Amino acid sequence: MNTILYVYAKGGAPLEHAFPRIARCGELHVLALMPLPVAGAERWRPHCASITEAGADGVRGQAAVDEIVRHAKAIGADAVMTLSEFAVLAVAHAADRLGLAGAGAAAAEKARDKRLMRESWAAAGVPIPGFRRVRAEADLRTALTELTPPVLLKPAWGAGSIAQLVLHSPDDAPAAWTQVAAALDKGNQAGMSELYETEADRHLLVEEIVTGSVDGWYDVPGYADYVSVEGIVADGVYHPLCITARLPPIPPFNEVASLMPCVLPEPLQRTIEEVSRQAVDALGLGTCGTHTELKLRADGVPAVIETGARFGGVMITRQIEEVFGLDPIAMLTRQLLGERVGYPERMLVEGDGAAASVVAVPADAAGNPWRSTPPWSPRAVNWPAILSPGSAVEPVAAFDLPAGRPVPAYDPAAGVANWLGVLLLTAADAGTLLRDCNAVLDGLEDGLGQAAAS
């Protein structure tokens, strides 16, 4: 039997979803470089042949790579993998040292450090916004005179919209510089920080905010002007699987829902597929999952925002299963093991039913903060009163706040630190799903309040 080492860090698909799929491909051993989640443990622990925890403080830098390599050798691993953005680079370095399939350390660094990513794309002619590296407040002020505002200040190694701030003029620089440091601290406290690059918090960039538009793209209103393409790179060959649509984010750029299938006309989906291919190919990845985000523009050419050498987070892999009948986690695991994997000849554009990951935050779909702080109890909400007939909602245990805890105030700069939980929504079709996603975001505050009062 194949032996698989899974390296755990925060982020990625919930373990109760991922581990059964990995374990069907071989004997699953877990090395946790961050504390393992308690929620849902009764559902994922039985799939593990062994679990080794590195300690409450975790292991970082080169020590993380050394620990992965040591553990992989000890169990005779045939593959080493992770689904976490924050462990991608450490795992890539370890796989290189072990002679196992992986993203490749140099390519994985380009897929983690947004400065290297954009420089690689600029050299390859990939359509991207203007950007600058930022090392100090003075760099930020200079960039604000050179780039076309508004601009977005963001961590080069960040994820989950943490510490992303919109700036309009050089006068915004001092306050933004202080605010981004505080937001990064909040992200670190939530465990959302890079494992391999220990100086990641010092690396920032600022980039122009692409003027997006759904004009000429969507035939129906209600969708955001950006999408993502989910895929797998297998031995250097990119296989795009499908497009994920989005609801409009709430300010400054906090994502609240991903939806499948995408309802864009097929010719436009093929345009997105090709630009995504250019972006992924420019990074030179070996074998890994991919998640490529693109901004739709009025000129008909999407601009690439970023690519991760891992699958999209929350429940995106589950959505692919629900709608398209593919199991991307098992496909990647088998590819890493050197097995033959069948990929779609072209990216899939039509599915069966519809599914969404909805991120519950203490704000409505327009970004208005909640007026109350009801206790968090999503399983007590009267969902049929919110959803369309035939639709269903499933709170995802891995992302839940403890039940009964009062909902905190919304912090626009805190990104994923605002999350109360994640809900998997399923519906008969894309139109019903779009309606239900907005209904959940707009009705959850009252739903929780009514549940608490009953």
C-alpha positions in Angstrom: 0.0 0.0 0.0 1.1 3.6 -0.8 2.2 5.7 2.2 1.2 9.4 2.2 2.5 12.1 4.5 0.1 15.0 4.9 1.6 18.2 6.4 -1.0 20.1 8.3 -1.1 23.9 8.7 -4.1 26.1 8.9 -6.1 26.7 5.7 -7.3 24.6 2.8 -10.2 22.2 2.7 -11.6 21.0 6.1 -9.9 17.8 7.3 -13.2 15.9 7.6 -13.6 16.5 3.8 -9.9 16.0 2.7 -8.7 13.1 4.8 -11.2 10.4 3.6 -10.3 11.2 0.0 -6.6 11.0 0.6 -6.9 7.9 2.7 -8.6 6.1 -0.1 -5.4 6.5 -2.1 -3.1 5.0 0.6 -2.1 4.9 4.2 -2.4 8.4 5.6 0.1 9.8 8.1 -0.2 13.3 9.4 2.5 15.7 10.5 0.9 18.8 12.2 3.2 21.8 12.1 0.4 23.9 13.7 -2.1 22.8 16.3 -4.7 20.5 14.8 -8.4 21.6 14.9 -10.7 20.1 17.5 -13.9 20.6 15.5 -14.8 17.6 13.4 -12.0 15.5 14.8 -14.2 12.5 15.3 -14.8 12.5 11.5 -11.2 12.8 10.3 -9.0 11.1 12.9 -10.2 7.5 12.1 -8.7 7.9 8.6 -5.2 8.5 9.9 -2.7 5.7 10.4 -0.6 8.1 12.6 -0.7 11.7 13.8 2.4 13.5 15.0 2.1 17.0 16.4 5.1 19.3 16.3 4.0 21.2 19.4 1.8 24.1 20.4 4.2 26.7 18.9 4.7 24.9 15.7 7.9 24.6 13.6 9.0 27.2 11.1 11.6 28.1 8.6 14.2 25.5 7.5 13.4 23.5 10.6 9.9 22.8 9.2 11.5 21.4 6.0 13.9 19.3 8.1 11.0 17.9 10.2 9.0 17.0 7.1 11.9 15.2 5.5 12.8 13.4 8.7 9.2 12.2 9.2 8.7 11.2 5.5 11.8 9.1 5.7 10.7 7.5 9.0 7.4 6.3 7.5 8.7 5.6 4.0 6.5 8.1 2.3 5.7 7.7 -1.3 4.1 11.2 -1.5 4.2 14.3 0.7 1.4 16.9 0.4 -0.6 19.7 1.9 -3.7 21.7 1.1 -2.6 24.7 3.1 -1.3 27.9 1.5 1.0 28.4 4.5 2.7 25.0 4.1 3.0 24.9 0.3 6.6 26.2 0.2 7.9 24.0 3.1 6.4 20.9 1.5 7.8 21.8 -1.9 11.3 22.1 -0.5 10.9 18.8 1.4 9.6 17.0 -1.7 12.6 18.2 -3.7 15.0 16.9 -1.0 13.2 13.6 -0.9 13.1 13.2 -4.7 9.3 13.0 -4.6 6.7 14.7 -6.9 5.7 18.2 -5.9 5.3 21.8 -7.1 9.1 22.5 -7.1 10.6 24.8 -4.5 11.5 27.6 -6.9 8.1 27.6 -8.6 6.3 27.3 -5.3 8.1 30.4 -4.0 6.8 32.3 -7.1 3.3 31.1 -6.3 3.6 32.3 -2.6 5.5 35.6 -2.9 3.2 37.9 -4.8 6.2 40.1 -5.7 8.0 37.3 -7.5 4.7 36.1 -8.9 4.0 39.5 -10.6 7.5 39.9 -11.8 7.3 36.5 -13.5 4.0 37.4 -15.1 5.3 40.8 -16.3 8.2 39.0 -18.0 5.9 36.6 -19.7 3.4 39.2 -20.9 0.5 38.1 -18.6 -2.1 40.8 -18.2 -1.7 42.2 -14.6 -2.1 45.5 -12.8 0.8 47.9 -12.1 2.6 47.1 -8.8 5.6 48.0 -6.6 7.5 46.4 -3.8 7.1 48.1 -0.5 9.8 48.0 2.2 9.1 51.1 4.2 6.5 53.8 4.6 8.5 56.0 2.2 8.2 53.3 -0.5 4.5 53.4 -0.1 4.3 57.1 -0.4 6.4 57.0 -3.6 4.3 54.2 -5.1 1.2 56.3 -4.5 2.7 59.0 -6.8 3.7 56.5 -9.5 0.7 54.2 -9.6 -2.9 55.1 -10.6 -5.0 55.3 -7.5 -6.9 53.7 -5.8 -4.3 51.1 -4.9 -4.3 48.1 -2.6 -1.6 47.6 0.0 -1.2 43.9 0.8 1.2 41.3 2.3 3.3 39.6 -0.3 2.8 36.3 1.5 -0.7 36.9 2.7 -3.9 34.9 2.2 -7.6 35.3 3.2 -7.7 39.0 2.5 -5.8 39.8 5.8 -4.2 43.2 6.0 -5.4 44.5 2.7 -6.0 48.2 2.7 -7.2 50.6 0.0 -5.3 53.9 -0.4 -6.2 56.9 -2.5 -3.3 59.4 -2.0 0.2 59.7 -0.5 -1.5 61.3 2.6 -3.0 57.8 3.4 0.4 56.2 3.8 1.2 56.9 7.5 -2.2 55.6 8.8 -2.1 52.6 6.5 1.4 51.6 7.5 0.3 51.5 11.1 -3.0 49.7 10.3 -1.4 47.0 8.2 1.0 46.0 11.0 -1.9 45.6 13.4 -3.9 43.6 10.9 -0.9 41.2 10.3 -0.6 40.7 14.1 -4.3 39.7 14.1 -3.7 37.3 11.3 -0.8 35.7 13.1 -2.9 35.2 16.2 -5.4 33.3 14.0 -2.7 31.1 12.7 -2.8 32.5 9.2 0.9 33.0 8.6 3.6 31.5 6.4 5.6 28.6 7.7 8.8 28.6 5.7 9.6 32.3 5.1 10.1 33.6 8.7 10.4 37.2 7.5 7.1 37.2 5.6 5.5 40.0 7.6 8.2 42.4 6.4 7.3 41.8 2.7 4.6 44.0 1.3 3.5 45.2 -2.1 1.1 47.8 -3.4 -0.8 47.4 -6.7 -3.3 49.2 -8.8 -6.9 48.1 -8.3 -8.0 46.9 -11.7 -11.2 48.6 -12.8 -13.4 45.6 -13.2 -16.6 45.3 -15.1 -19.2 42.6 -15.7 -20.4 44.5 -18.8 -20.1 42.2 -21.8 -19.5 39.2 -19.5 -22.5 38.2 -17.5 -26.0 38.2 -19.0 -27.6 38.4 -15.5 -26.8 40.8 -12.6 -25.5 39.9 -9.1 -22.1 38.4 -9.8 -18.7 39.9 -8.9 -16.3 41.2 -11.6 -13.8 38.5 -10.7 -13.6 34.7 -10.9 -11.2 31.9 -10.2 -10.1 28.9 -12.2 -9.5 25.7 -10.3 -7.0 23.2 -11.7 -4.2 20.7 -11.3 -0.6 20.9 -12.7 0.6 17.3 -13.4 4.3 16.9 -14.2 4.4 20.4 -15.6 1.2 20.2 -17.6 -1.7 22.4 -16.6 -5.2 21.0 -16.5 -7.9 23.6 -15.7 -11.0 22.0 -14.2 -13.7 24.7 -13.9 -14.4 28.3 -13.1 -15.7 29.5 -9.7 -17.9 32.6 -9.8 -18.1 35.1 -6.9 -20.6 37.3 -5.1 -19.3 40.9 -4.9 -16.9 41.2 -2.0 -17.7 43.5 0.9 -15.3 46.4 1.6 -12.4 46.6 1.4 -12.1 43.2 -0.3 -13.5 40.5 1.9 -14.8 37.5 0.0 -18.1 36.1 1.1 -19.2 33.5 -1.4 -17.9 31.3 -4.2 -20.4 29.7 -6.6 -20.5 26.9 -9.1 -21.3 26.5 -11.9 -20.2 29.7 -13.6 -23.0 31.1 -15.8 -20.7 33.0 -18.2 -21.2 32.1 -21.9 -18.8 29.3 -22.9 -16.7 31.5 -25.3 -16.0 33.9 -22.4 -15.1 31.0 -20.1 -12.6 29.8 -22.8 -11.0 33.2 -22.8 -10.6 33.0 -19.0 -9.2 29.5 -19.4 -6.5 30.6 -21.8 -5.3 33.6 -19.7 -5.3 31.3 -16.6 -3.1 28.9 -18.6 -0.6 31.7 -19.4 -0.4 32.7 -15.8 0.1 29.1 -14.4 2.6 28.2 -17.2 4.7 31.3 -16.4 5.4 30.0 -12.9 6.9 26.7 -14.0 5.1 24.5 -11.5 5.6 20.8 -11.3 2.7 18.9 -9.7 0.2 20.6 -7.5 -3.3 21.9 -7.3 -3.9 25.5 -8.5 -6.3 28.3 -7.8 -6.0 31.3 -10.2 -8.0 34.5 -9.6 -8.8 36.9 -12.4 -10.5 40.2 -12.7 -13.0 40.8 -15.5 -12.5 44.0 -17.5 -14.6 46.0 -19.9 -12.1 45.4 -22.7 -12.8 41.7 -22.7 -9.3 40.7 -21.5 -9.2 39.5 -17.8 -6.3 40.6 -15.6 -4.7 38.0 -13.4 -4.8 38.8 -9.7 -2.9 35.8 -8.3 -2.3 32.0 -8.5 -1.8 29.6 -5.6 0.0 26.3 -5.9 -2.8 24.7 -4.0 -6.6 24.3 -4.4 -9.0 27.0 -3.4 -9.9 27.1 0.2 -13.2 26.7 2.1 -15.4 24.1 0.3 -14.3 24.7 -3.3 -13.1 21.1 -3.8 -16.4 19.8 -2.4 -18.3 22.1 -4.8 -16.4 20.6 -7.7 -17.5 17.2 -6.6 -21.1 18.3 -6.1 -21.4 20.1 -9.5 -18.9 18.4 -11.8 -18.4 14.9 -10.3 -14.6 15.3 -10.0 -12.7 14.6 -6.9 -9.7 17.0 -7.2 -8.1 16.0 -3.9 -8.0 12.3 -4.8 -6.8 13.2 -8.4 -3.9 15.2 -7.0 -3.0 12.5 -4.5 -2.9 9.9 -7.1 -0.8 12.1 -9.4 1.7 12.7 -6.6 1.9 8.9 -6.2 2.8 8.6 -9.9 -0.5 6.9 -10.8 -2.4 7.5 -14.0 -5.1 10.1 -13.7 -7.7 11.0 -16.2 -8.3 14.8 -16.7 -11.0 16.5 -18.7 -9.8 17.3 -22.3 -11.0 20.8 -21.7 -12.2 22.8 -18.7 -15.7 21.9 -17.7 -18.4 24.5 -18.2 -21.6 22.7 -17.5 -22.5 20.8 -14.3 -25.4 19.2 -12.5 -27.0 21.3 -9.8 -25.3 24.2 -8.1 -23.2 24.6 -4.9 -21.6 27.5 -3.0 -19.3 28.2 -0.1 -20.8 31.1 1.9 -18.6 32.8 4.5 -20.6 34.1 7.4 -19.3 37.4 8.7 -21.0 40.0 10.9 -22.0 42.1 7.9 -24.7 41.8 5.2 -24.2 41.3 1.5 -23.6 45.1 1.0 -21.0 45.3 3.8 -23.2 46.9 6.4 -22.0 45.7 9.9 -24.5 43.9 12.0 -26.4 46.1 14.5 -26.5 43.3 17.1 -24.2 40.6 18.6 -26.3 37.4 18.7 -24.8 34.2 19.9 -23.3 32.0 17.1 -25.6 29.0 16.6 -26.0 28.3 12.9 -27.6 24.9 13.5 -30.4 26.5 15.4 -31.4 28.9 12.6 -34.7 28.3 10.8 -33.1 27.8 7.4 -36.2 26.9 5.4 -37.4 30.5 6.2 -34.3 31.9 4.4 -33.7 29.4 1.6 -35.6 28.6 -1.6 -37.6 25.3 -1.6 -35.3 22.4 -2.3 -32.2 24.2 -1.3 -30.0 23.0 1.6 -27.4 24.4 3.9 -24.6 22.6 5.8 -22.6 24.4 8.4 -19.0 23.3 8.2 -17.7 22.3 11.6 -14.0 23.1 10.8 -14.7 26.8 10.4 -17.2 27.4 13.2 -16.9 29.7 16.1 -17.7 27.9 19.3 -21.5 27.6 19.6 -23.0 30.3 21.9 -20.2 32.8 21.6 -21.4 36.3 21.0 -20.6 37.5 17.4 -17.8 40.1 17.4 -17.9 43.5 15.6 -17.0 43.5 12.0 -13.4 44.7 11.2 -12.9 45.6 7.5 -9.1 45.1 7.6 -9.2 41.8 9.4 -10.0 39.5 6.5 -10.6 35.9 7.6 -10.4 37.0 11.2 -14.0 38.2 10.7 -15.2 34.7 9.8 -18.0 33.3 12.0 -18.2 30.1 10.0 -18.6 28.6 6.5 -21.8 27.3 5.1 -22.1 24.8 2.2 -25.1 25.8 0.1 -26.7 23.5 -2.5 -29.5 24.4 -4.9 -31.2 23.1 -8.0 -29.6 25.6 -10.4 -27.3 28.6 -10.6 -30.1 31.2 -10.4 -31.6 29.8 -7.3 -28.1 29.5 -5.7 -27.4 33.2 -6.4 -30.6 34.2 -4.7 -30.0 31.9 -1.7 -26.4 33.2 -1.1 -27.7 36.8 -0.8 -30.6 35.7 1.3 -28.2 34.0 3.8 -25.9 37.0 4.1 -28.8 39.4 4.5 -30.9 37.1 6.8 -28.4 35.5 9.1 -28.3 38.2 11.7 -32.1 38.0 12.2 -32.0 34.2 12.0 -29.5 34.0 14.8 -31.4 36.5 16.9 -34.7 34.6 16.5 -32.9 31.3 17.3 -31.5 32.9 20.5 -35.0 34.2 21.5 -36.8 30.9 20.9 
